[in-house]
Amino acid sequence: MPAPSSSPSLVLNAVRAVELPSQPLGVVESITLLQALSAVPDPRKARGRRHSLQSILFLAVGAVLAGARSYAAIAQWASHAEAPVTVCRASPHAATFARVLAAVQVTVLQQVLTGWVLGRRAGAQRTQVGAAHPRAERMVLAFDGKTLRGARTCDGGQAKLVAVFDHTHGLVLAQAEVAGGDELAAFIPVLDILPDLRDVVITADALHCQRAHAAYLHSRGAHYLFTVKGNQPGLRRALAQLPWAQAPGLIERQQSHGRAESRSIKVIDLDGAPEADRFPHGARAIKVIRRRRCGKAHRSVETVYALTSLGHRDADPRLLAAWVRSHWTIENRLHWVRDVTEGEDHSSVRTGNGPQVMAALRNTAINIIRLRGGTNIAAAHRHFSYTPADVLDALTAA
């Protein structure tokens, strides 16, 4: 029988009993993450179970928030955590964390975490004052994949995950495994995790500039902004032959860290043009010319074409160019953070569902930090490792 010390009701009571500093939400209202975790089914048999799955997941999130990278580190942090954080008399052993986290149903866990972060994102959006700019009002999501270098699938292949990332808030909204190494096949399943895509803009690289993807997004009321490259040669040729010389444009300049960059942006409406029939629901074509100069010798020029289903009333050229550019924030604000700051590529968690679960916990830690207003993930991890009591504050506020 499960030990009463780790039952969900006592977990909630332990958290509610702690005196916390004032937060935007009340303590009872702010334990949405803890309540969400209770919806994940326990893969173990009831007999001999000493710790509830909710307690184990709660401790694992707290440990990852404090910088833990392995099952052993999670167990060590749990054994030294403050009493209200441990929520059970005897903290689980590293073998317990390894066995349980490797067996958790990843799809259900991700759905639960997606529902939680969407609710918190909506709350953060409501608290923003003066967000009149369309970029702040419209949800813009980046879709991209990431390889887990140290993890292997059941057939011995390298594990890979795809994620959906919020441009504006820097939050990871959904994640799914790439089955058989086919990232194209993972596009629809991971977006299916999101309950509502109406008026959402999905940005993706040239790999996902596919007719089936455009049709899927249109069927869900969403818009796309796809980069067009050599995998669609006919479409790219057609876009390159548009009368760009006659189109009005704008130029943006930026200089920092010894590098000067200018971007020329032009947009052409495809309404009634023959090129509109080449791709489903294509409304406007975008041409961005990037000129970079690093020092006195190194210069580069790059021309990028993109296609979007957004009409001229939905976004101006400057906004479209900003979205094309900010798509790659998923690389330095998510993939790089998990690779370097959180050591994902060197993780010893390599089997079962463990790599996906640990990736989901890292995403959750990043989301918690950014929802609290943090911008430096490494500094936040160090802070939580130095002051373990603040982990409870962060988790209850989540």
ZAMARGU-4260 file (C-alpha; in steps of 0.2 Angstrom, whole numbers, plus 5000, padded with zeros to 4 digits):
<rodrens>
0) 5000/5000/5000 | 5006/5018/4997 | 5014/5026/5012 | 5002/5040/5019 | 5017/5051/5020
5) 5018/5054/5002 | 5000/5054/4997 | 4994/5069/4986 | 4983/5076/4999 | 4997/5077/5012
10) 5008/5084/4998 | 4996/5098/4995 | 4994/5101/5014 | 5013/5102/5016 | 5014/5115/5003
15) 4999/5125/5009 | 5006/5125/5027 | 5022/5134/5022 | 5022/5153/5025 | 5027/5161/5009
20) 5031/5179/5004 | 5017/5188/4995 | 5015/5182/4977 | 5004/5188/4963 | 4994/5173/4966
25) 4988/5166/4983 | 4996/5150/4989 | 4981/5139/4985 | 4979/5146/4968 | 4998/5145/4964
30) 5000/5127/4966 | 4994/5123/4948 | 5010/5114/4944 | 5008/5102/4958 | 4989/5099/4954
35) 4994/5096/4936 | 5006/5083/4940 | 4993/5073/4950 | 4985/5069/4933 | 5000/5059/4927
40) 4996/5040/4929 | 5008/5030/4940 | 5016/5016/4930 | 5019/5006/4946 | 5009/4993/4955
45) 5001/4999/4971 | 5009/4985/4981 | 5026/4991/4989 | 5024/5008/4983 | 5032/5020/4996
50) 5031/5037/4987 | 5018/5044/4976 | 5022/5048/4958 | 5017/5066/4961 | 5030/5067/4975
55) 5043/5060/4964 | 5039/5072/4950 | 5038/5087/4962 | 5055/5083/4969 | 5063/5080/4952
60) 5057/5097/4945 | 5064/5105/4961 | 5081/5096/4959 | 5082/5101/4941 | 5078/5119/4945
65) 5093/5118/4957 | 5104/5112/4943 | 5103/5093/4945 | 5108/5083/4929 | 5106/5065/4934
70) 5096/5053/4944 | 5109/5052/4957 | 5110/5071/4958 | 5091/5072/4960 | 5091/5060/4974
75) 5105/5069/4983 | 5096/5085/4982 | 5080/5078/4988 | 5089/5070/5003 | 5096/5087/5008
80) 5081/5098/5003 | 5071/5108/5016 | 5057/5097/5025 | 5042/5106/5016 | 5050/5103/4999
85) 5053/5084/5002 | 5035/5081/5006 | 5039/5064/5012 | 5048/5057/5027 | 5061/5047/5018
90) 5067/5054/5001 | 5067/5042/4987 | 5083/5033/4982 | 5092/5036/4966 | 5086/5019/4959
95) 5068/5024/4963 | 5070/5040/4953 | 5078/5030/4939 | 5065/5017/4938 | 5050/5028/4940
100) 5055/5042/4928 | 5061/5030/4915 | 5043/5022/4915 | 5032/5038/4916 | 5020/5040/4901
105) 5029/5054/4892 | 5014/5059/4881 | 5003/5061/4896 | 5016/5070/4906 | 5019/5082/4891
110) 5001/5086/4889 | 5000/5090/4908 | 5015/5101/4907 | 5008/5110/4891 | 4991/5113/4899
115) 5000/5120/4914 | 5012/5132/4905 | 4998/5138/4893 | 4988/5143/4909 | 5002/5152/4916
120) 5006/5160/4900 | 4988/5167/4898 | 4990/5174/4916 | 5006/5182/4912 | 4998/5190/4896
125) 4983/5197/4906 | 4995/5206/4918 | 5004/5215/4904 | 4999/5233/4902 | 5000/5243/4886
130) 5004/5228/4875 | 4996/5236/4860 | 5009/5230/4847 | 5003/5215/4836 | 5018/5205/4841
135) 5013/5206/4859 | 4995/5201/4855 | 4997/5187/4843 | 5005/5171/4849 | 5020/5166/4838
140) 5028/5149/4840 | 5044/5142/4833 | 5045/5124/4828 | 5062/5115/4828 | 5070/5099/4832
145) 5085/5094/4843 | 5096/5079/4844 | 5100/5071/4861 | 5118/5066/4858 | 5120/5054/4872
150) 5103/5046/4871 | 5098/5031/4860 | 5081/5024/4855 | 5076/5006/4857 | 5083/5002/4840
155) 5100/5010/4843 | 5097/5026/4834 | 5101/5043/4841 | 5086/5051/4850 | 5078/5067/4844
160) 5065/5078/4850 | 5055/5092/4842 | 5048/5107/4852 | 5036/5121/4851 | 5044/5138/4858
165) 5035/5154/4861 | 5045/5168/4853 | 5039/5182/4865 | 5039/5174/4882 | 5053/5161/4879
170) 5042/5147/4885 | 5042/5129/4879 | 5024/5124/4876 | 5026/5106/4869 | 5038/5093/4865
175) 5038/5076/4857 | 5049/5062/4851 | 5054/5060/4833 | 5050/5043/4828 | 5062/5034/4816
180) 5072/5050/4813 | 5058/5058/4803 | 5056/5076/4809 | 5043/5079/4796 | 5031/5066/4803
185) 5033/5074/4820 | 5026/5091/4815 | 5007/5087/4816 | 5008/5076/4832 | 5017/5089/4842
190) 5006/5103/4837 | 4991/5092/4841 | 4996/5093/4859 | 4991/5112/4859 | 4972/5113/4861
195) 4969/5129/4851 | 4979/5136/4837 | 4967/5149/4831 | 4976/5165/4824 | 4993/5157/4830
200) 5008/5160/4819 | 5019/5145/4817 | 5037/5148/4811 | 5048/5134/4804 | 5064/5132/4794
205) 5064/5126/4776 | 5062/5108/4780 | 5044/5110/4786 | 5039/5121/4770 | 5027/5107/4765
210) 5010/5108/4757 | 5003/5095/4770 | 5009/5106/4784 | 5002/5122/4777 | 4985/5113/4775
215) 4985/5106/4792 | 4988/5123/4800 | 4975/5131/4789 | 4962/5118/4795 | 4966/5123/4813
220) 4964/5141/4810 | 4983/5145/4811 | 4995/5154/4800 | 5012/5149/4794 | 5028/5158/4791
225) 5040/5146/4782 | 5058/5149/4775 | 5059/5143/4757 | 5076/5135/4751 | 5082/5122/4739
230) 5071/5108/4745 | 5057/5117/4736 | 5067/5122/4720 | 5052/5127/4709 | 5044/5137/4723
235) 5060/5146/4727 | 5063/5150/4708 | 5046/5157/4707 | 5048/5168/4722 | 5065/5174/4716
240) 5057/5179/4699 | 5044/5190/4707 | 5046/5209/4703 | 5056/5213/4719 | 5064/5229/4711
245) 5047/5237/4710 | 5042/5232/4728 | 5044/5245/4742 | 5056/5240/4756 | 5064/5245/4772
250) 5082/5243/4779 | 5086/5239/4797 | 5104/5242/4804 | 5112/5235/4819 | 5130/5235/4826
255) 5137/5226/4841 | 5152/5216/4847 | 5162/5222/4832 | 5149/5216/4819 | 5139/5227/4808
260) 5123/5220/4800 | 5110/5227/4789 | 5094/5219/4783 | 5084/5224/4767 | 5066/5218/4769
265) 5053/5218/4755 | 5036/5210/4754 | 5024/5206/4739 | 5006/5201/4740 | 5002/5186/4730
270) 4983/5189/4729 | 4979/5184/4710 | 4997/5181/4706 | 5001/5164/4698 | 5014/5160/4712
275) 4999/5159/4724 | 4994/5143/4717 | 5011/5135/4720 | 5008/5133/4739 | 4992/5131/4749
280) 4985/5147/4756 | 5001/5157/4752 | 4996/5176/4754 | 5013/5185/4754 | 5031/5182/4749
285) 5045/5189/4759 | 5063/5193/4753 | 5077/5197/4766 | 5094/5202/4761 | 5107/5201/4775
290) 5123/5210/4774 | 5136/5206/4788 | 5153/5214/4791 | 5165/5207/4805 | 5180/5218/4806
295) 5188/5224/4790 | 5190/5209/4780 | 5175/5197/4782 | 5160/5202/4773 | 5145/5191/4769
300) 5128/5193/4759 | 5113/5181/4762 | 5097/5181/4753 | 5082/5173/4762 | 5065/5170/4754
305) 5050/5166/4765 | 5031/5163/4762 | 5017/5166/4774 | 4998/5164/4775 | 4996/5181/4784
310) 4988/5195/4774 | 4993/5213/4773 | 4980/5217/4787 | 4988/5204/4799 | 5007/5210/4799
315) 5017/5223/4792 | 5034/5220/4783 | 5044/5225/4798 | 5035/5213/4809 | 5036/5198/4797
320) 5055/5201/4796 | 5056/5201/4815 | 5047/5185/4816 | 5059/5177/4802 | 5073/5183/4813
325) 5066/5178/4830 | 5063/5160/4824 | 5081/5156/4828 | 5079/5162/4846 | 5074/5144/4849
330) 5092/5139/4846 | 5100/5151/4858 | 5086/5152/4871 | 5081/5134/4872 | 5093/5122/4863
335) 5109/5130/4868 | 5103/5132/4886 | 5099/5114/4887 | 5115/5108/4879 | 5127/5119/4888
340) 5119/5127/4903 | 5110/5111/4908 | 5122/5098/4901 | 5109/5088/4891 | 5121/5082/4878
345) 5132/5074/4892 | 5118/5067/4902 | 5120/5050/4909 | 5101/5047/4907 | 5101/5037/4891
350) 5088/5023/4892 | 5069/5021/4892 | 5058/5036/4893 | 5071/5044/4904 | 5079/5056/4892
355) 5062/5063/4886 | 5056/5065/4904 | 5072/5074/4909 | 5071/5085/4894 | 5053/5089/4899
360) 5059/5093/4917 | 5072/5104/4910 | 5059/5113/4899 | 5049/5115/4915 | 5063/5123/4925
365) 5067/5135/4911 | 5048/5140/4910 | 5047/5142/4929 | 5063/5154/4929 | 5056/5164/4914
370) 5039/5165/4921 | 5047/5173/4937 | 5055/5186/4926 | 5072/5178/4925 | 5083/5180/4910
375) 5100/5172/4915 | 5096/5153/4917 | 5113/5148/4923 | 5112/5162/4937 | 5095/5156/4942
380) 5101/5138/4943 | 5115/5143/4954 | 5104/5154/4965 | 5092/5139/4968 | 5107/5128/4972
385) 5114/5140/4985 | 5097/5144/4993 | 5086/5127/4992 | 5072/5136/5002 | 5069/5147/4987
390) 5065/5131/4977 | 5049/5129/4987 | 5044/5147/4983 | 5047/5145/4965 | 5037/5128/4964
395) 5022/5135/4974 | 5022/5150/4963 | 5022/5139/4948
</rodrens>
